[in-house]
Amino acid sequence: MKLRSFAFAAALTLLASAARAECKLQKIVEMPVTMDGLRPHVAAKINGHDVTLLVDSGFFFSDLSDEAVARFGMKRSTAPYGLEIGGVGGHSRDARAAVAQDFSFAGAQFHNIEFLVGGRVGDAVAVGVVGENILGPFDVEYDLGNGMIRFFKAQGCGDANLAYWSAGMSLSRIPIDAPGKYIQQITAKAQVNGHTIRVTLDTGDPLSVLSLNAAARAGVQVSTAGVTSAGVSYGIYGKGQEAFLAPFASFKIGGEEIKNTRLRMADLALPDTDMLLGVDFFLSHRILVSNTQKKLYFTYSGGPVFRLDQARSQQAQAAPTPGVAIPTAAAGAPAETAAPKTAAEFQRRGQAYAARREFPAAIADFSKAIELEPNEAAHYHARALARLAARQPVLAMADLDQALKFNPGDVQALMARGQLYLGTKDPARAKADFEAAMKLSPDNAGLQAQVGLAYASAGLFDPALLALDGWVAAHPRDGSLPQVLNARCWTRAMANRELDKALADCDTAMRGDKVSTVMQNRGLVLLRMGRLDEAIAQYTAAIRAQPRAAQALYGRGLAELKKGAKAQGEADIAAAGAIAPGLQAEYKRFGLAPEGETAASTGAP
């Protein structure tokens, strides 16, 4: 296998017109992008099968899941000797490869195309990723806010401004590092609290994340006042990484400076990179990566630059300070992006609004798409998800019904409606939708685990364990096994049953993924078993990893109270309540409360 762009650049370049003496920015192809939350998806075909791929500018080569390779009948190939694929946590595995006999992408057809195989690639919809071996050879515009990626060829432009849309706008233009012979990434320099860092633009990462080492150089550590928990994050391989949200006085890139912001931090172990600028950054900017000039162009589009899964009203709205305007654009540049006219254009813009959590605007665009194409299921599905996020469950249910009326085979709509049925205490209809989804997509490895988690979250432990047991039995070597075992451990602990099996699940999960979520679930099992000293020690380890882990603080407080350590227990429970005010009421439903406050139920509410 050769790590090459499989003649992709040459094939698409043939679509461009002949070069002229003056600067010419020629658009080779425009590729629609659909935002699924904070994940940019594009359509392709592999061996005649329609597929969805995730655009991942942070990954050097395109990759497919093992399930996709088997499903599409791809031939296994040999990766270069000694090539290893590393993840953000520092873990790596020997590369594996496969060949697609036919691959259609961005309007072009190719044959015998190589992909890497395996790892945590894709998502519930996508079967793999499009990496820099495809994206890197071009000048690429990322206009995710308008649902487009555009490929360009710049001819005779020298150092001219290629950001054709930037007239009258504050524009930043900064150097990017030259890519290596094989490993291509979009890497540039920025500043955090006045300290220079190296950033990689990564559409495969939904949320931007700064390394703990770089944060420490900028004067911020996990123990710094104002740092909060952000859960656990995962890369393509390896164990989870504890993530944190921390206040920073300044983040600056190019001519933009965001003051008094909050950045996500984790123990990244990526060579030559201090920060991944994720889709949150892309959605708040229009970006052109010029590989011909080795320059990065971007303009600010609006909204929070670093979104933290909060409503916009909850986030700091400090806009970036102006960039440096570069007035002269390339000759013959494409026209500015027009306002949406077709249903597909409204749909794509609506998805981008939804990804930015601008739900009223998203719903309005989806409604316009429905007006133009009233029988298209995808528009109703998209509006349903936006209405769910906007806390309009009744309207969302009506939209899901319409989506499934026009497309009964929409697996994700069935899953979403099933979860809504669980929320309305209608498990029979939920079960029917879940079973229909799994029957329609038997090769989708994640559906059964997704169903199990939905049941567990609803307190329906019997069907939850049935689904999780089935997934574990069918996927004994899956990379996600520690996470699913952890979920099954939590389910049994909350149900207060089969605690020996729950402990075995957490122990096995811990060997594969020793993170705070596993530790606190193991602490819960030990608490249920009455092994109080061990529970306190396990919860303390979880709190050491995540000092503001509310569930660990609450559980430790309960164990301390049971041991008679009243002051310590009450202090821990109060600290948990300050972080997560609704936690104690939720745990009471399952018999987990201080003496005298315990609800009788230890099963489903």
N, C-alpha and C positions, 0 to 999 in steps of 0.2 A: 504494500500500500504506500502510495506517495501522498504526503500532506500537501495537497494542491487545491486550487479553487476549481478543479475539474472543468477547465476551459470555460467556466461560467462567464468570466470577464470578457473573453473573446467572443463568445456567442452573443451576449447582450450588446456588446459594443457594435456588432454588425447592424444593430437596429438604428444606430445613430447616423446622422448625415456626415458627409465628408468635412474634414477640417478646413478652416479658413484662417487667414492670416491674423485677423483681429481676435481679441478675447471672445470666446464663445462658450457659454455654459449650456451644454446640450442635455436635455432630459432624455435618458435612455428608456426608462420605464417608471411608471407610477404604480405602487402596490398598495391596495387597501389593507388597512390594519384594523382589527376589532379589539377593543380593550375589554378584557374579561376581568373586572376589578382592576388590579394594578399589573395585569399581565397582557402584553401585546401579542395578539395571535394573527397569523397569516394562513391562507389556504395554500395547499399544495397537493400533489398526487404522487404516490409511491406504488409502483407496479400496478397501476390502474385503480388504486384505492384512494378516494378522497380523504385527506388528512388535514389536521390542524397542527401547526408548529408554533412554538414560542420563539419570538425574536430575542436573541441573547447576544448583545454586542460585547458582553464581558467574557464570552467563552470562545476559545481560539478555533474550535472546529465544531461542525454540526454533529449532533448526537441524537440517537433514538433509544427508546426503552427496549428492554429485552422482549417484552410482550409484543411490541410493534414489529420487531424483526421477525418473530415467529409468525405473527398474523399475516404479514405481507409476503411471506415466502422468500425472504432475502437470504442470499448466500453469505456464510461467514467468511471473513477475510482475515489477513494477518496484519496486525499493527506493527509499526516500526519497532525493532528490537530495543528494549530498554525504555520505551516511552511509557511514562506514568501520568495519570490524570489526578491532579490534586484538588482538594476542596478548601473552603475558607477556614476550616478548623485545623488545617495542616495534615490531614489524612490523605493518602493517595492509594491508587490501585493500578496494576498493569493495565494498559489500554487494550481494549478489544474492538474489533471492527466488523462491518458487514457491508455488502454491496447491494444497492438497488439497481435492478436491471433497467428500470425506467423511472425517471424523476421529472416532474413538471413543476416549475416554480417561476413566478413573475412573468408568465406568458411565454416561457421558453421550455423546450423539451430536451432532456439529457439522458444519456445511457451509461450504465455501469458506474454509478456514482457511489463513492465511499462515504460511510458514516462511522463515527465512533458509536459504541454500544454500551448501555448500562448506566447505573447511577441514578440519582434522583433527578430525572430529566422530565420536562413537560409538566403537566398538571392534570386535573380531572378531565380536561378537554383535549389538551395537546398531547401528542405522542412522542414529542422530541423537540429539539431546538435547532434553529438556524443560527450558526455561529459566524465568526469573523472570516473564516475561509471563503464564505459567500459574500459577506457584507464588505470586507476589507478592501478589495481591489478597486472600489469606486469612490467617488465623492457621493456621500449619502446624506440626505436630509431626513431628519426624524421630526415629523410634524404630527406627533401622536395626538395632540389636541384636536386636530382635524381628521384623524383617522387615516393618515397616509405616511408611507415611507417612499422617498423618491431617489432613484439612482441617476447620477449625472456623470458626464464626461466633460472636463474643462480642457479647452484647447487654446493655446497661445495666451493664457491669462496672466502669466507671471505672478505678480503679487496683488493683482486686482481683487476687489471685494466680490466674493461669490454669494454673499447673502442677499439675493435678489429682492427679497421682501422687506428689507430693512430701511427703506427710505423714510426719513423723519423719525426713526426709532433709535433708542440707545442700543448700540451694538457692541458686543465684546468679541474680540478676535485674539486668540492666544495660540502659541505653538503647541503642537502635540508631538510626542516622542515618535521617532521612526519605528515602525514595527520590525520585529525580528524576521529571520528567514522563514520560520514556521509559526512561531507564536505571535499572533497579532492581537493587540488590544488598543483601545483608545485611552491613552494615558497622558495627563497634563499636570500642571502645578496649580495649587490653590494655597490659601492660608487659613488657619484656624487660630483665633486669638493672637494673630500676628506671626505665627510660626508656619513656615512653609511645609506643605505636605504634597504627596503625589496622589492624584485621584484617577480612578478608572471609571469611564462611563459605561454603565452596565444595565442594559434593559432587561437582563434576566433576574435582577434583584428588585423586587417591588419597592422596597424602602432603602434609602441611602443609609450607609453604616460606616462609622469611623473606627479604626483600630484602637484598642485600649492603649497601645504604646504611643500612638500619635496623640491621643487625648492627654496622656500623662505629660508628654512634652509641652502640651498647651496648658498645663496646669490643672487638669481635671482628672479625677480618679473616681472609682466606684464609691469611695467613702466621702466624696465631696458633697456638701450640703445641696439638696435639691435633686440629687440623682434618684431615679425611680426604676422599678423593674419594667422590662419590656419582654419578658418571657424568654423563650429559647428559639434560636434560629438554626437552620440547617443549610449546608452546601450540597454539592453534587454527591460527595462521598463523606463518610466519617460521622463522628459523633456531633451532637448538638452543641451549640455555643450559647452561653448565657449572654443575654442582651440587656442593655440599660438605656434609659433616656437621661440625658444630662444637659444642663444649661451651659451655653457658651456665649461669650460676649460678642464674637464676630466670626462669620465665615465669609471669605472673600475669594472670588474666582473671576479672572478677567477684570472688567470694570464694575462688577456687581459686588456689593457687600450687604450681607444680611446680618443685622445686629440683634443681640439679645434673643437668640434662637435656641432651640433644643435639638440636639443631634442624637441619633441612635449610636450606641457603642457596642462592640463585641471584640472578642479575642481573635481577630483576623490573623491568618498566617499565610498571606499571599506575598510572593516576592515582589519587591519594588512597588508596592501599592499600600497606601495608608488609608484610603477611603474609597468605597464604591458609591458612585453617584447613580442612584437607581431610578426607577420609573417616576417616582415623585418629582425628581428634578426634571426629567424629560417632559412631564405633563405641564410643568410651569414654564417651559421654555420651548422655543423653536430652534432647532439645532442643525447645523450643517457640519459634517465631518469631512474636511477636504484632505483626502489622502494624497492628492497630487501636490498640494501646497504644504502639507504637514501643518495645517491650521485647523482650529476649532472655532466656528462661528456660533453665536447664540444671542437671542433676544428674549427678554422676559415677557411672558404672555399673561401673567396674572395669577392670583391665588397664592397660597402658601408654597414656598419652595420645598420645604421638608415637611411632608404630611405625616402625622403621627396617629392615624386611625381615629381622629376626632372630627367632630363637626367643625366647620370653618369658624363658627362663632366662638369655639373654645380655643382656637389657635391664635398665636401671635400673628398679626397681619402686617408686620413691618415689611414694606416693599424693599427690594434691593435698591441701593443707591445707583444712580445712572452710570451706564457704561460709556465707553468712548465711541462716539459716532464715526463711522468710516463712510463717507457720503457716496463715493462713486461705485456703482454696481457693475457687474460684468455685462458687456454688450450681449444683446440677444438673449437675456435671461428670461425664464418663464414668467408669465403673468402672475400677479398675486393670487393667492387661493381665493376662489369665489365662495360666496355664501352657499349653503346647501340648497339643492333644488330637487334632487331625487330622494326617494325613500331610503335608499342605501346610504346616501350622504348624511341624511338626518339621523339614521341609525348609528353610524360611526361616530358622529359628533356627540350624540346622546350617550354613547358608551364612554367617551372621554369625559363628559360632564359627570357621569356617575362615578368614574374612577377618582375624580377630584372631589367627590362627595357633594357636588352641586346638584342635588336631587330634583328640585323644582325645574331647573333648566333641562335636566336629562329627561324627565317625564314629559315636558313640553315637546322635546324633539322626537321622542318615541311616539307621542300622540300624533305628531305631524306625519311620521312614517306610516302609522296605521291609517291615517286619512288618505294617504296616497296609495297604499297597498293594504286594503282592509282584510285580505285573506292570508296574509303572511304571518305564520306562527312566530317567527323570530322576533318580530316587533312587540308582540304581546308578552313574550317571555322576558324580553329586556325590560319592558315597562314594569312587569311584575316584580322583578328583582329590585328595581329602583324604588318602587312603592314599599316593598318590604323594608328596605334600608331607611326609608322615610317614615316608617312606622304606620303604614296604611295596609294592614294585613287583609282586611275585607276586600279592598280594591285589588290587592295583589292576587288573592285567590281567584277573583273573577277573571283576571288577565291570564292566570295559569290555565284555567278552564278553557279559555278561548285558544290559547297556544296549543293545548292538547287536542282541541277539536280540529284544528287545521293540520296538526302534525302529531298524531298519536304516538309516534316513535321517538319523541323528544325525551331522551333519557334524563337529562338534567332538569327539565321541567317536571318530570315525574318525581324526581328526588326532592325538588324544592316543594312541590305540593304535598308530598308525603310528610315532610318536616312541618309544614303548616298544619296539616291534619293532627300531628302530634301535639302541636301547640293549642289546638282547639279540643283536645281530649277525645279524639276520634281515631284510636289506634287501628281499628279494623280497616278504615279507608287508607290510612298510612301504610299498613301492611300490603294492601293491594297495589298501591303505587310503587312501593319499594320492590316487590316481587316482579312487577311488570318491567321495571327499569333493569333489574338484574337479568331477566330473561332476554330482554332486547340486546343487552351488551354483556354476554357471558365472558368475554375476554378482558373486560375492564377490571383489573385486579383490585382497584381501590374501592369499588362500589360496596362490597360486602362490609368492609371496615367502616365506610362512611355510614352505612345503615346501622351498624352496631353502636357507633358513637351517638347517632341521633336518638336511638332508643335509650341509651344510658343517660344522656342529658335530660331526657324526659322522665327519668326515674322508672322506666320500664325495663327492669333488669333481666327478666327471663329472655325476652327476644333479643336484648342487647348481647347477652352472653352466648346465645345460640349463633348469632351472626359473627361475633368475634371469634368464637371457637372454630367456626367453619373457615374463616379467613386464615387463622393461624395454622390449621391443619393443611390447608392448601398452599401455604407460602412459608415453609419452614426455613428458607434461606433468603428471604426477601430483605432488602436493605432497610425496609420500614418495620421489620419485625420488632425491634426494641420499643418503638413508639406504640405499636398495637398491643404488645404485652403490657406496657405501662397503662394503657387505657383499660385493658381487661382487669389489671390489678386494682385500679381505681373503682371500676364497676363493682367488683366483688366486695371491696372495702366499704363502699357506700351502702351496698345491700346488706352488709354484715353477714356474709355467708361464705363458706368454703375459704376461710381465711388462710389455711395452710396453702391452698392453691394460689391465692392472691399473693402471699409472700413469695412463693416460688416464681411467679410471674415478675414481680418487682425485682427479685434477685437476678433473674436472667436479663431483664431489661437493663439493670444497673451495670452488668458486665459489658453490655454493648453500648451503653449510653448513660454515663454517670453524670446526670444533670439534675438541677434542683427540682424539676417536676417529678422525676422518678423518686428522688429522695423524700419529698413530702408525701407522696402516695405510699411509699414504704412506711413512713412514719405513721400514717393513718392506719395501716394494717396492724402495726405493732400496738397502737393505741386501742384498737378494737380488741386485740388479743389480751389486753391487760398487761403487756410487757412495757411498763411505763418508763423505766430507766432507758431502755433501748429506744423507745419512741422519742423521748426527749433528746437523746443523742443524735438520732437520725434527723429530727426536725432542726436541731442546731446546725448540722452539716448543711441542710438545705438553706438555712438563713445565712450561713457563711457564704454560700454561692450567690444568693439573692437576698441581700439584707432587708428588702422591703417585700418579701414574699408573704402576702397576707394569710394564705392558707396554712403555711408552715408556722407562722406566729400564732395563729388561732389554735392549731392542733397542739402546739407545744404548751400553750396556755391551759388547754383542757387537761393535758397529762400532768402538768404541774399542780393544778387544783386537785386532781385525784390523789396526788401524793401528799397533799396538805401544804404545799408551798403557795399559800394564798396570795401574797404580795406579788411574787413573780408571775403567777398565773393570770391574775387580774391585769397586770401591766402588759403582758403579751396579748391578751384578748383585746384590751383597749387599743394597743398599737395596730392590731389587725383591723379593728373597726374604723380607725382613722384612715387607713389605706383603702379599705373596701367596706363601705358602710352597710351594704346589704348581705355581707357574708354570714353573719351569725344567724340571721333569720333563715337563710338558705340551708345552713347546716342543721338547724333545729328540726327541719322536716325529716331528717334521717337519724334523729336521736343523738345528735352531736352538739350538746350544749352543756353549760355548767349545771351542776346538781341543782334540782329544783326548777330548772327551766327546760328540761329535756322533753321533747315531744315523744309520744308513745311509739310512733311509727319508726320502724327500722327498715321498711321496704319502700314501695312506691307510695307517693303522697296521695 
